[in-house]
Structures are given as C-alpha cells and as structure tokens.
Amino acid sequence: MARHPDTAGQWFQFAVVLRSTGELIGDCAARPHPDDYRQAEIGFTTAPEHQGHGYATETARSLLGYLFERRGKHRVTACCDARNAASAAVLERLGMRREGHLRESTWAKGEWTDDLLYALLEREWRPSAARSPHPAGSLPSSSPSTVRR
C-alpha cells in the first residue's frame, strides 16, 4: 500500500466509516497508472450488512471527485466481476461508461470469471457531479474517508 495517493502503480486505500458512529463499513482505493499519473483505477468494498444503503455510490462519488478535483486526474477506470450487478450499477450511476467485457480474464475462487471495464474522463465528470444529490467535495475531509450517515 502506498504512502502517497499519487504513487505510480500502487494502491492508496481510504477507510470508509459512518460519521455518526465511527464504525468501519468498507474501504475505497485508487491506483495511479504506472506509466501515466494522470490516469487512475479505483475500487471499493462495503461490508455486507451495510450494502444496499447507497454507501458504495457515495464513497465512489467522493473518490472520483477527489481524484478529478484534488489530484488532477484526466481519466479514471474501474473493473468489476461481471456477476457483481450491484458494483456495475454503482459505476453506471456515477456516469462511468462500460468500455469492455473481458471473457474469463480472472481466476478467482477456483474458476475463471469475466470482468467488466468502466471509465470516466474528467470532462465527463463535472456535469454528472453537478446533478448529484451528494456532489464531490460535500464530505468534510480532503479525502473520501467518511460517509455522512
């Protein structure tokens, strides 16, 4: 895990906690492209008992805002298991475009799985962030470490 969010090729992880209780409910992370710091990949997880409440969308929206507005990224990508409809829905809700479907590209838990590839450009982010009920930067910290509930 990197110590600085722009360490090329290294994941930088943020904790996601409930502001009201301080309970850790998940994480999100960004990995700047190893050959071009202006691009990054994101990922997120939410504890099963907290899924379905909008936390993943809020967390990923905050992370995208941080990457585009504070870190100056041009392009952000994400990848998810094709069977994970909830994660794909989060990425699509954020305005990310599905750019690919990789057949049997990851070996996971004893089987080959398909991956869906998503991306968003900085110029595409601004209009979607303005329409958001929780625009990027609405969280109190400089990084996406807290959700508002």
C-alpha positions as CSV (number, residue, x, y, z in Angstrom):
1,M,0.0,0.0,0.0
2,A,1.4,3.4,-1.0
3,R,2.0,6.3,1.4
4,H,1.1,9.0,-1.1
5,P,-2.1,8.9,-3.3
6,D,-0.1,9.6,-6.5
7,T,2.5,6.8,-6.1
8,A,2.5,5.3,-9.6
9,G,1.2,1.7,-9.8
10,Q,0.5,1.5,-6.1
11,W,-2.9,1.3,-4.4
12,F,-3.7,4.0,-1.9
13,Q,-6.5,3.0,0.4
14,F,-9.1,5.1,2.3
15,A,-11.2,3.8,5.2
16,V,-15.0,4.3,5.0
17,V,-16.6,4.9,8.3
18,L,-20.1,6.0,9.4
19,R,-19.8,9.6,10.7
20,S,-22.5,9.0,13.3
21,T,-20.8,6.1,15.0
22,G,-17.2,5.8,13.7
23,E,-17.9,2.2,12.6
24,L,-15.7,1.0,9.7
25,I,-18.0,-0.2,7.0
26,G,-15.7,-0.5,4.0
27,D,-12.9,1.0,2.0
28,C,-12.1,2.5,-1.3
29,A,-8.8,2.8,-3.1
30,A,-7.1,4.4,-6.1
31,R,-4.1,3.3,-8.1
32,P,-2.4,5.8,-10.4
33,H,-1.4,4.2,-13.7
34,P,2.2,3.1,-13.6
35,D,3.1,4.9,-16.8
36,D,0.8,8.0,-16.6
37,Y,0.0,9.7,-13.3
38,R,-3.0,11.4,-14.9
39,Q,-4.9,8.2,-15.0
40,A,-6.0,6.1,-12.1
41,E,-8.0,2.9,-11.3
42,I,-10.5,2.8,-8.4
43,G,-12.0,0.0,-6.3
44,F,-14.4,-0.1,-3.4
45,T,-15.9,-2.6,-0.9
46,T,-18.7,-2.3,1.6
47,A,-19.4,-4.7,4.4
48,P,-22.3,-7.0,3.6
49,E,-24.5,-5.7,6.4
50,H,-24.2,-2.1,5.0
51,Q,-24.8,-2.9,1.4
52,G,-27.9,-1.6,-0.3
53,H,-27.9,1.8,1.5
54,G,-26.1,3.9,-1.0
55,Y,-22.8,3.9,0.8
56,A,-20.8,2.5,-2.1
57,T,-22.2,5.1,-4.5
58,E,-21.5,7.9,-2.1
59,T,-18.0,6.6,-1.4
60,A,-17.1,6.1,-5.1
61,R,-18.6,9.5,-6.0
62,S,-16.4,11.2,-3.3
63,L,-13.3,9.3,-4.5
64,L,-14.0,10.3,-8.1
65,G,-14.4,14.0,-7.0
66,Y,-11.1,13.7,-5.0
67,L,-9.2,12.2,-8.0
68,F,-10.5,14.7,-10.6
69,E,-10.7,17.9,-8.5
70,R,-7.9,17.5,-6.0
71,R,-5.4,15.1,-7.7
72,G,-5.9,16.4,-11.3
73,K,-6.7,13.1,-13.0
74,H,-7.7,13.0,-16.6
75,R,-9.2,9.5,-16.7
76,V,-10.4,7.1,-14.0
77,T,-11.1,3.4,-14.7
78,A,-12.7,0.6,-12.7
79,C,-13.2,-3.1,-13.2
80,C,-15.7,-5.5,-11.6
81,D,-16.7,-9.1,-11.8
82,A,-19.4,-9.4,-14.4
83,R,-21.6,-11.3,-11.9
84,N,-21.5,-8.4,-9.5
85,A,-24.5,-6.4,-10.7
86,A,-24.5,-4.1,-7.7
87,S,-21.0,-2.9,-8.3
88,A,-21.7,-2.4,-12.0
89,A,-24.8,-0.4,-11.1
90,V,-22.8,1.8,-8.8
91,L,-20.3,2.5,-11.6
92,E,-23.0,3.3,-14.1
93,R,-24.9,5.5,-11.6
94,L,-21.7,7.6,-11.4
95,G,-21.7,8.1,-15.1
96,M,-18.9,5.7,-15.9
97,R,-19.0,4.2,-19.3
98,R,-18.8,0.5,-19.9
99,E,-15.8,0.1,-22.2
100,G,-15.3,-3.7,-22.3
101,H,-16.3,-7.2,-21.2
102,L,-13.3,-9.4,-20.7
103,R,-14.2,-13.1,-21.0
104,E,-12.7,-15.5,-18.4
105,S,-10.0,-13.0,-17.6
106,T,-9.6,-13.5,-13.8
107,W,-9.0,-16.7,-11.9
108,A,-11.0,-16.4,-8.6
109,K,-12.1,-18.9,-6.1
110,G,-11.3,-21.9,-8.3
111,E,-12.9,-20.6,-11.5
112,W,-12.4,-18.3,-14.4
113,T,-14.6,-15.1,-14.2
114,D,-15.5,-12.3,-16.6
115,D,-14.6,-8.7,-15.9
116,L,-16.4,-5.5,-16.9
117,L,-14.3,-2.5,-17.6
118,Y,-15.5,1.1,-16.9
119,A,-14.0,4.5,-17.4
120,L,-14.8,8.2,-17.0
121,L,-13.0,11.3,-18.2
122,E,-12.6,14.4,-16.2
123,R,-14.6,16.5,-18.6
124,E,-17.5,13.9,-18.3
125,W,-17.3,14.1,-14.5
126,R,-18.2,17.7,-14.0
127,P,-21.8,17.6,-15.4
128,S,-22.6,14.3,-13.5
129,A,-21.2,15.7,-10.3
130,A,-23.4,18.8,-10.6
131,R,-26.5,16.7,-10.9
132,S,-25.6,14.6,-7.9
133,P,-27.5,14.9,-4.6
134,H,-24.2,14.5,-2.8
135,P,-21.7,16.3,-5.1
136,A,-18.0,15.5,-4.8
137,G,-16.4,17.6,-2.1
138,S,-19.6,17.5,0.1
139,L,-17.7,15.4,2.6
140,P,-15.9,17.3,5.3
141,S,-12.4,15.9,4.8
142,S,-9.9,16.2,1.9
143,S,-10.2,12.5,1.2
144,P,-13.2,10.1,1.0
145,S,-12.9,8.7,4.4
146,T,-16.3,9.3,5.9
147,V,-19.8,8.8,4.8
148,R,-22.5,11.2,6.1
149,R,-25.0,8.8,7.7
